[in-house]
Amino acid sequence: MYTHYDDIYRYRIFELRHPGDTLKDEIILKLFKEFVKSKDSRLLEIGCGMGHTSVSLSKIISKLVGIDISIEGIKIAKERVNNAEFIVGDATALPFKDKCFDCVIVKDVLEHIENDLQAIKEVNRVLKNGGLLIVYVPYSLDDSFSFESVIKKIFRYTIDDKVGHVRRYNEKEIKEKLREFDIIKSFYFAHFLFGILSVFGVIIYDRFMNTINRKVKKKNNNKKTVINLLVFILELLKVLGKIEFIILRKFKGAGIFIVAKKVKG
């Protein structure tokens, strides 16, 4: 099951991530602690990639399962997280029994799937009654207060095609698609700083980082120094983005978090 993500993950250094993605992981961890009280809860992460989110979650929960369509991503996740199960699979046909998970996380996934309703149906099937669903999707740029919305309005440009987005969601649409769940919390994300990084990232970041990755891998003696410097810079950007998020989270950004519970049935 080859995907273009296999090539992306193959040449990417685990420690170097978009700071917005790192902050998303922190937010998800906080939401999990807030709404899921038992460490024995069984958690499914759909679209786990290389296991970044799983690294944090595996420290507070003993029953973690990650699934992703990328063979390379799952391979790396298994190397990074020992106390979790990782499976190659499709979000629209989950290889699990009915009502077997207490919590499901779907971050940066639904917007890449043609049949997102089928994926949501599968989430509903494997989630226990009263189970928790944490979703993150990109928000409509026609109805947001963000750098990306400004770029779209002025230049008619978005990163959606470049990053494989099939769609974006407005609040009404995502709530309609999650109509079999009770929405208990929602807030916005990615207003300006992370949007700037994303837009310019699509233009130059991936090409730049692939060059850095290859050079670092060839020069092992300089690898630690270069990575530590880049990690420091990315961490600083994350802190700045976190401050922005705290201030603007009630305003419609380029992304939205939804926390919901499965309705009994």
HURA-V437521 format. One record per residue. N is the residue number from 1. RES is the residue in one small letter. SS is DSSP state (~ for helix, > for strand, _ for the rest). PHI is phi in radians with two decimals (none if undefined). D_LAST is the distance of its C-alpha to the last C-alpha in Angstrom with 1 decimal. Layout:
n=N res=RES ss=SS phi=PHI d_last=D_LAST
n=N res=RES ss=SS phi=PHI d_last=D_LAST
This chain:
n=1 res=m ss=_ phi=none d_last=34.2
n=2 res=y ss=_ phi=-1.43 d_last=36.6
n=3 res=t ss=_ phi=-2.36 d_last=35.7
n=4 res=h ss=~ phi=-1.16 d_last=37.9
n=5 res=y ss=~ phi=-1.16 d_last=36.1
n=6 res=d ss=~ phi=-1.04 d_last=37.9
n=7 res=d ss=~ phi=-1.20 d_last=41.2
n=8 res=i ss=~ phi=-1.06 d_last=40.1
n=9 res=y ss=~ phi=-1.21 d_last=38.9
n=10 res=r ss=~ phi=-1.10 d_last=42.0
n=11 res=y ss=_ phi=-1.86 d_last=44.4
n=12 res=r ss=_ phi=-1.80 d_last=42.6
n=13 res=i ss=_ phi=-1.43 d_last=43.5
n=14 res=f ss=_ phi=-0.96 d_last=40.4
n=15 res=e ss=_ phi=-1.25 d_last=41.9
n=16 res=l ss=_ phi=-1.72 d_last=42.5
n=17 res=r ss=_ phi=-2.32 d_last=39.6
n=18 res=h ss=_ phi=-1.02 d_last=39.1
n=19 res=p ss=~ phi=-1.06 d_last=39.0
n=20 res=g ss=~ phi=-1.14 d_last=36.0
n=21 res=d ss=~ phi=-1.17 d_last=33.9
n=22 res=t ss=~ phi=-1.11 d_last=35.2
n=23 res=l ss=~ phi=-1.19 d_last=34.2
n=24 res=k ss=~ phi=-0.99 d_last=30.7
n=25 res=d ss=~ phi=-1.07 d_last=30.4
n=26 res=e ss=~ phi=-1.11 d_last=31.6
n=27 res=i ss=~ phi=-1.15 d_last=29.1
n=28 res=i ss=~ phi=-1.09 d_last=26.2
n=29 res=l ss=~ phi=-1.07 d_last=27.6
n=30 res=k ss=~ phi=-1.14 d_last=27.9
n=31 res=l ss=~ phi=-1.12 d_last=24.4
n=32 res=f ss=~ phi=-1.08 d_last=23.1
n=33 res=k ss=~ phi=-1.13 d_last=25.4
n=34 res=e ss=~ phi=-1.25 d_last=24.3
n=35 res=f ss=~ phi=-1.88 d_last=20.6
n=36 res=v ss=_ phi=-1.98 d_last=20.3
n=37 res=k ss=_ phi=-1.56 d_last=22.5
n=38 res=s ss=_ phi=-1.60 d_last=22.6
n=39 res=k ss=_ phi=-1.24 d_last=25.0
n=40 res=d ss=_ phi=-1.57 d_last=23.2
n=41 res=s ss=_ phi=-1.11 d_last=20.0
n=42 res=r ss=> phi=-1.71 d_last=19.5
n=43 res=l ss=> phi=-2.04 d_last=20.1
n=44 res=l ss=> phi=-2.03 d_last=20.1
n=45 res=e ss=> phi=-1.90 d_last=22.5
n=46 res=i ss=> phi=-1.58 d_last=22.4
n=47 res=g ss=_ phi=1.36 d_last=25.9
n=48 res=c ss=_ phi=-1.28 d_last=27.7
n=49 res=g ss=_ phi=1.00 d_last=31.1
n=50 res=m ss=_ phi=-1.51 d_last=33.9
n=51 res=g ss=_ phi=1.56 d_last=31.8
n=52 res=h ss=~ phi=-1.05 d_last=33.0
n=53 res=t ss=~ phi=-1.14 d_last=29.8
n=54 res=s ss=~ phi=-1.11 d_last=29.2
n=55 res=v ss=~ phi=-0.99 d_last=32.7
n=56 res=s ss=~ phi=-1.23 d_last=31.7
n=57 res=l ss=~ phi=-1.14 d_last=28.2
n=58 res=s ss=_ phi=-1.14 d_last=29.6
n=59 res=k ss=_ phi=-1.41 d_last=31.8
n=60 res=i ss=_ phi=-2.12 d_last=29.1
n=61 res=i ss=_ phi=-2.45 d_last=26.5
n=62 res=s ss=_ phi=-1.69 d_last=27.2
n=63 res=k ss=> phi=-2.15 d_last=24.3
n=64 res=l ss=> phi=-2.07 d_last=24.5
n=65 res=v ss=> phi=-2.19 d_last=24.0
n=66 res=g ss=> phi=-2.05 d_last=25.4
n=67 res=i ss=> phi=-2.34 d_last=25.2
n=68 res=d ss=> phi=-2.69 d_last=27.6
n=69 res=i ss=_ phi=-1.37 d_last=29.2
n=70 res=s ss=_ phi=-1.56 d_last=32.6
n=71 res=i ss=~ phi=-1.11 d_last=34.5
n=72 res=e ss=~ phi=-1.13 d_last=37.0
n=73 res=g ss=~ phi=-1.07 d_last=34.4
n=74 res=i ss=~ phi=-1.13 d_last=32.7
n=75 res=k ss=~ phi=-1.03 d_last=36.2
n=76 res=i ss=~ phi=-1.19 d_last=37.1
n=77 res=a ss=~ phi=-1.04 d_last=33.9
n=78 res=k ss=~ phi=-1.10 d_last=34.6
n=79 res=e ss=~ phi=-1.25 d_last=38.1
n=80 res=r ss=~ phi=-1.53 d_last=37.0
n=81 res=v ss=_ phi=-2.15 d_last=34.2
n=82 res=n ss=_ phi=-1.48 d_last=34.8
n=83 res=n ss=_ phi=-1.72 d_last=31.9
n=84 res=a ss=_ phi=-2.57 d_last=29.1
n=85 res=e ss=> phi=-1.87 d_last=28.0
n=86 res=f ss=> phi=-2.17 d_last=28.6
n=87 res=i ss=> phi=-2.32 d_last=27.7
n=88 res=v ss=> phi=-1.43 d_last=28.9
n=89 res=g ss=_ phi=-3.01 d_last=26.1
n=90 res=d ss=_ phi=-1.86 d_last=24.5
n=91 res=a ss=_ phi=-1.12 d_last=21.6
n=92 res=t ss=_ phi=-1.55 d_last=20.5
n=93 res=a ss=_ phi=-2.61 d_last=20.4
n=94 res=l ss=_ phi=-1.17 d_last=19.5
n=95 res=p ss=_ phi=-1.49 d_last=20.9
n=96 res=f ss=_ phi=-2.33 d_last=18.3
n=97 res=k ss=_ phi=-1.26 d_last=15.9
n=98 res=d ss=_ phi=-1.12 d_last=12.1
n=99 res=k ss=_ phi=0.86 d_last=10.7
n=100 res=c ss=_ phi=-2.01 d_last=14.4
n=101 res=f ss=> phi=-2.14 d_last=15.1
n=102 res=d ss=> phi=-1.53 d_last=14.9
n=103 res=c ss=> phi=-2.62 d_last=16.4
n=104 res=v ss=> phi=-2.24 d_last=17.3
n=105 res=i ss=> phi=-1.94 d_last=20.4
n=106 res=v ss=> phi=-2.26 d_last=21.3
n=107 res=k ss=> phi=-1.94 d_last=24.8
n=108 res=d ss=_ phi=0.97 d_last=27.2
n=109 res=v ss=_ phi=-2.19 d_last=25.3
n=110 res=l ss=~ phi=-1.00 d_last=23.4
n=111 res=e ss=~ phi=-1.21 d_last=26.7
n=112 res=h ss=~ phi=-1.69 d_last=28.2
n=113 res=i ss=_ phi=-1.82 d_last=25.8
n=114 res=e ss=_ phi=-1.01 d_last=26.5
n=115 res=n ss=_ phi=-1.75 d_last=23.0
n=116 res=d ss=~ phi=-1.17 d_last=21.1
n=117 res=l ss=~ phi=-1.13 d_last=18.1
n=118 res=q ss=~ phi=-1.18 d_last=17.9
n=119 res=a ss=~ phi=-1.11 d_last=18.2
n=120 res=i ss=~ phi=-1.15 d_last=15.4
n=121 res=k ss=~ phi=-1.06 d_last=13.2
n=122 res=e ss=~ phi=-1.18 d_last=14.4
n=123 res=v ss=~ phi=-1.05 d_last=13.8
n=124 res=n ss=~ phi=-1.06 d_last=10.1
n=125 res=r ss=~ phi=-1.18 d_last=10.3
n=126 res=v ss=~ phi=-1.51 d_last=12.5
n=127 res=l ss=> phi=-1.54 d_last=11.1
n=128 res=k ss=> phi=-1.21 d_last=9.6
n=129 res=n ss=> phi=-1.03 d_last=6.9
n=130 res=g ss=> phi=1.41 d_last=9.5
n=131 res=g ss=> phi=-1.22 d_last=11.7
n=132 res=l ss=> phi=-1.70 d_last=14.5
n=133 res=l ss=> phi=-2.13 d_last=15.6
n=134 res=i ss=> phi=-2.02 d_last=19.3
n=135 res=v ss=> phi=-2.15 d_last=20.8
n=136 res=y ss=> phi=-2.28 d_last=24.4
n=137 res=v ss=> phi=-2.42 d_last=25.8
n=138 res=p ss=> phi=-1.23 d_last=29.1
n=139 res=y ss=> phi=-1.68 d_last=29.4
n=140 res=s ss=_ phi=-0.97 d_last=31.2
n=141 res=l ss=~ phi=-1.38 d_last=35.0
n=142 res=d ss=~ phi=-1.40 d_last=35.7
n=143 res=d ss=~ phi=-2.49 d_last=34.0
n=144 res=s ss=_ phi=-2.48 d_last=34.8
n=145 res=f ss=_ phi=-1.87 d_last=37.6
n=146 res=s ss=_ phi=-2.71 d_last=38.5
n=147 res=f ss=~ phi=-1.06 d_last=41.4
n=148 res=e ss=~ phi=-1.12 d_last=39.6
n=149 res=s ss=~ phi=-1.21 d_last=39.2
n=150 res=v ss=~ phi=-1.15 d_last=42.9
n=151 res=i ss=~ phi=-1.07 d_last=43.9
n=152 res=k ss=~ phi=-1.15 d_last=41.9
n=153 res=k ss=~ phi=-1.16 d_last=43.5
n=154 res=i ss=~ phi=-1.45 d_last=47.0
n=155 res=f ss=~ phi=-1.88 d_last=47.2
n=156 res=r ss=_ phi=1.02 d_last=44.3
n=157 res=y ss=_ phi=-2.19 d_last=43.2
n=158 res=t ss=_ phi=-2.39 d_last=39.9
n=159 res=i ss=_ phi=-1.56 d_last=39.0
n=160 res=d ss=~ phi=-1.00 d_last=35.9
n=161 res=d ss=~ phi=-1.12 d_last=37.7
n=162 res=k ss=~ phi=-1.13 d_last=39.4
n=163 res=v ss=~ phi=-1.75 d_last=36.3
n=164 res=g ss=_ phi=1.43 d_last=34.2
n=165 res=h ss=_ phi=-1.35 d_last=31.9
n=166 res=v ss=_ phi=-1.39 d_last=30.4
n=167 res=r ss=_ phi=-2.81 d_last=29.3
n=168 res=r ss=_ phi=-2.07 d_last=29.0
n=169 res=y ss=> phi=-2.17 d_last=26.4
n=170 res=n ss=_ phi=-1.69 d_last=26.9
n=171 res=e ss=~ phi=-1.10 d_last=24.5
n=172 res=k ss=~ phi=-1.11 d_last=23.3
n=173 res=e ss=~ phi=-1.14 d_last=22.6
n=174 res=i ss=~ phi=-1.18 d_last=20.7
n=175 res=k ss=~ phi=-1.22 d_last=18.5
n=176 res=e ss=~ phi=-1.15 d_last=17.9
n=177 res=k ss=~ phi=-1.25 d_last=17.0
n=178 res=l ss=_ phi=-1.80 d_last=14.5
n=179 res=r ss=_ phi=-1.12 d_last=13.0
n=180 res=e ss=_ phi=-1.52 d_last=9.4
n=181 res=f ss=> phi=-2.10 d_last=10.6
n=182 res=d ss=> phi=-1.63 d_last=12.5
n=183 res=i ss=> phi=-1.32 d_last=16.1
n=184 res=i ss=> phi=-1.94 d_last=17.9
n=185 res=k ss=> phi=-2.87 d_last=21.2
n=186 res=s ss=> phi=-2.67 d_last=23.3
n=187 res=f ss=> phi=-2.81 d_last=27.0
n=188 res=y ss=> phi=-1.82 d_last=29.6
n=189 res=f ss=> phi=-2.67 d_last=31.8
n=190 res=a ss=_ phi=1.06 d_last=34.9
n=191 res=h ss=_ phi=-1.53 d_last=37.2
n=192 res=f ss=_ phi=-2.23 d_last=40.7
n=193 res=l ss=~ phi=-1.01 d_last=41.9
n=194 res=f ss=~ phi=-1.18 d_last=39.2
n=195 res=g ss=~ phi=-1.17 d_last=39.4
n=196 res=i ss=~ phi=-1.04 d_last=43.2
n=197 res=l ss=~ phi=-1.10 d_last=42.7
n=198 res=s ss=~ phi=-1.19 d_last=40.2
n=199 res=v ss=~ phi=-1.11 d_last=42.4
n=200 res=f ss=~ phi=-1.26 d_last=45.6
n=201 res=g ss=~ phi=-1.14 d_last=43.7
n=202 res=v ss=~ phi=-1.11 d_last=42.9
n=203 res=i ss=~ phi=-1.34 d_last=46.6
n=204 res=i ss=~ phi=-2.23 d_last=48.3
n=205 res=y ss=~ phi=-1.11 d_last=46.1
n=206 res=d ss=~ phi=-1.05 d_last=44.8
n=207 res=r ss=~ phi=-1.12 d_last=48.3
n=208 res=f ss=~ phi=-1.12 d_last=49.8
n=209 res=m ss=~ phi=-1.21 d_last=47.4
n=210 res=n ss=~ phi=-1.10 d_last=47.8
n=211 res=t ss=~ phi=-1.14 d_last=51.5
n=212 res=i ss=~ phi=-1.06 d_last=51.2
n=213 res=n ss=~ phi=-1.00 d_last=48.9
n=214 res=r ss=~ phi=-1.17 d_last=51.4
n=215 res=k ss=~ phi=-1.16 d_last=54.4
n=216 res=v ss=~ phi=-1.12 d_last=52.7
n=217 res=k ss=~ phi=-1.18 d_last=51.8
n=218 res=k ss=~ phi=-1.39 d_last=55.4
n=219 res=k ss=_ phi=-1.88 d_last=57.0
n=220 res=n ss=~ phi=-1.06 d_last=55.5
n=221 res=n ss=~ phi=-1.19 d_last=58.0
n=222 res=n ss=~ phi=-1.77 d_last=56.8
n=223 res=k ss=~ phi=-1.03 d_last=53.1
n=224 res=k ss=~ phi=-1.10 d_last=52.3
n=225 res=t ss=~ phi=-1.13 d_last=54.4
n=226 res=v ss=~ phi=-1.12 d_last=53.0
n=227 res=i ss=~ phi=-1.09 d_last=49.3
n=228 res=n ss=~ phi=-1.06 d_last=49.8
n=229 res=l ss=~ phi=-1.14 d_last=51.4
n=230 res=l ss=~ phi=-1.16 d_last=48.7
n=231 res=v ss=~ phi=-1.09 d_last=46.0
n=232 res=f ss=~ phi=-1.06 d_last=47.8
n=233 res=i ss=~ phi=-1.10 d_last=48.0
n=234 res=l ss=~ phi=-1.14 d_last=44.3
n=235 res=e ss=~ phi=-1.15 d_last=43.4
n=236 res=l ss=~ phi=-1.09 d_last=45.6
n=237 res=l ss=~ phi=-1.12 d_last=43.9
n=238 res=k ss=~ phi=-1.12 d_last=40.5
n=239 res=v ss=~ phi=-1.06 d_last=41.9
n=240 res=l ss=~ phi=-1.09 d_last=43.2
n=241 res=g ss=~ phi=-1.15 d_last=39.9
n=242 res=k ss=~ phi=-1.16 d_last=38.0
n=243 res=i ss=~ phi=-1.08 d_last=40.4
n=244 res=e ss=~ phi=-1.05 d_last=39.7
n=245 res=f ss=~ phi=-1.04 d_last=36.0
n=246 res=i ss=~ phi=-1.06 d_last=36.2
n=247 res=i ss=~ phi=-1.31 d_last=38.4
n=248 res=l ss=~ phi=-1.87 d_last=36.6
n=249 res=r ss=_ phi=-1.03 d_last=32.8
n=250 res=k ss=_ phi=-1.48 d_last=32.2
n=251 res=f ss=_ phi=-1.61 d_last=34.0
n=252 res=k ss=_ phi=-1.15 d_last=32.4
n=253 res=g ss=_ phi=-1.78 d_last=33.5
n=254 res=a ss=_ phi=-1.52 d_last=33.2
n=255 res=g ss=> phi=-2.60 d_last=29.9
n=256 res=i ss=> phi=-2.47 d_last=26.8
n=257 res=f ss=> phi=-1.71 d_last=24.4
n=258 res=i ss=> phi=-2.22 d_last=20.8
n=259 res=v ss=> phi=-2.01 d_last=18.8
n=260 res=a ss=> phi=-2.48 d_last=15.1
n=261 res=k ss=> phi=-2.08 d_last=12.0
n=262 res=k ss=> phi=-1.22 d_last=8.6
n=263 res=v ss=_ phi=-1.28 d_last=6.3
n=264 res=k ss=_ phi=-1.07 d_last=3.8
n=265 res=g ss=_ phi=2.83 d_last=0.0
